[in-house]
Amino acid sequence: MSTSPRTTRGVLVVVGQGYVGLPLAMRAVEVGWSVVGFDVDTARVKLLEAGESPVEDVPDGALRAALDDGSYLPTTDPARLEGFDVAVISVPTPLAEGSPDLSHIEAAARVLAPALRTGATVVLESTTYPGTTEELVQPILEEGSGLVAGTGFHLGYSPERIDPGNPEFRFENTPKVVSGVDADSLAAVTAFYDGLVSQTVPVSSPREAELTKLLENTFRHVNIALVNELAMYAHDLGIDVWEAIDAASTKPFGYQRFTPGPGVGGHCLPIDPSYLSWRVRQSLGVPFRFVELANDVNDHMPDYVVRRLAAALNRRGLAVNGQRVLLLGLAYKRNTGDARESPSRRIADLLVEQGAEVLVSDPHVDDRHLPTGVRRVDATPEVAEGCTAVVLLVDHDGFDLDAIAARAPYLLDTRHRVAGPGVEHL
Ligand SMILES: NC(=O)c1ccc[n+]([C@@H]2O[C@H](COP(=O)([O-])OP(=O)(O)OC[C@H]3O[C@@H](n4cnc5c(N)ncnc54)[C@H](O)[C@@H]3O)[C@@H](O)[C@H]2O)c1
């Protein structure tokens, strides 16, 4: 990269080159930063070096152009971080036995600290509980650099709102909440993101910014749980919940549409709200009841889907055991290949356990994410016809759902996308 003749805004380090870090790195390249994409995963960095994007929203072409003109350097070498102007931390924040696992953030801060110089800016983007930036990241950076946050370097938090597969709201046109540990830090963090996105939204401290992200995801999580629970009761009461949702959605104020489904997945909804409830319980000694209830409802949706399928088979005098069942969609979200925490996996596992012959189809998810004991197929109408039942779990655009529904002997549609004599909705 040092040989590049191009003048740049400065050197940006992005720690973690995943769903969040890589799109950020590419956007920064686009607006003139020299970007070092640091990751501990050697295989991922090799892939990036070869110009193969592991993130669907980042095309190989953009990655290759950035590699070719020297504006993007993927690396596992901490020595390449020396003297950065801005560093963004976008590493995973999973749960370990139900509690926040901040080990990746801690490791990222430790690797950045010795490379930190006076006047540089560090921003945490990983989703986490309020207090992490000031209580965890700040002391590690200060100790490792000998500098003081605020006077020596700038520090802030800015949550990521990336929505993989959303063609309308991309990184650059989604407003970005920004914060700093003091006024200078806020100014530095805001100036950095003003160069990348169309709108920044400053809040008064990292805690409010950290809470903003958890509020957004908890809001979705709770509302999805609400319609999921409603869908189960409405079915038992013989009421069409989907029609009620459509009707309620015509209200132009005070209502936001959420729809039932087979459960929640991905890296956000099944995990982030628990960061909030953990913090509330740990600091205040009380449960965050909404989060715990939503976890309970959403976690049980895969079992409910299997129960509904079993009941449908039972009505035809059949057991799950021995039936050939086609599952449409393994990803946690339509038109993406991200299968992390996907409810489809749990449904596949339950059906395999009960002795079904499980076929799965997903044009986006690669073989590494196939559950054990299932067979991958193309979702053709002929394949659907050869199964006892089809379960529509993810409504990818690539599925010809009408043709499949027309031939499937029975189809349980968890997304309310198709109709027909053999179709039942969640
Ligand atoms: N994926 C989303 O849609 C999304 C949206 C908003 C926020 N977030 C949050 O952003 C954070 C990152 O999520 P993601 O989806 O990009 O994860 P990811 O798993 O796709 O990518 C994280 C990357 O960080 C790397 N990594 C782990 N430890 C590291 C370390 N110490 N140093 C350098 N690299 C390290 C991993 O190898 C991986 O490549 C999480 O906190 C997540 O909750 C994700």
The ligand as an ORCA input file, in Angstrom:
! r2SCAN-3c Opt
* xyz 0 1
  N     -24.135     -8.753     10.642
  C     -24.960     -7.767     10.892
  O     -25.945     -7.600     10.168
  C     -24.692     -6.789     12.023
  C     -25.429     -5.594     12.037
  C     -25.177     -4.673     13.043
  C     -24.242     -4.956     14.018
  N     -23.546     -6.117     14.002
  C     -22.544     -6.317     15.048
  O     -21.259     -6.075     14.508
  C     -20.286     -6.935     15.115
  C     -19.601     -7.756     14.046
  O     -20.560     -8.563     13.410
  P     -20.323     -9.246     11.999
  O     -21.665     -9.721     11.553
  O     -19.525     -8.368     11.111
  O     -19.418    -10.501     12.433
  P     -18.587    -11.480     11.466
  O     -18.447    -12.751     12.204
  O     -19.173    -11.475     10.093
  O     -17.163    -10.786     11.349
  C     -16.351    -10.560     12.419
  C     -14.915    -10.747     11.972
  O     -14.085    -10.371     13.072
  C     -12.976    -11.253     13.086
  N     -12.369    -11.206     14.408
  C     -12.715    -11.845     15.545
  N     -11.891    -11.497     16.554
  C     -10.996    -10.620     16.034
  C      -9.896     -9.910     16.563
  N      -9.576    -10.011     17.858
  N      -9.194     -9.141     15.743
  C      -9.521     -9.030     14.422
  N     -10.544     -9.671     13.873
  C     -11.289    -10.448     14.669
  C     -13.558    -12.599     12.694
  O     -12.542    -13.457     12.216
  C     -14.549    -12.177     11.598
  O     -13.977    -12.206     10.323
  C     -21.056     -7.756     16.136
  O     -21.003     -7.116     17.369
  C     -22.482     -7.719     15.600
  O     -23.432     -7.888     16.630
  C     -23.744     -7.035     13.007
*
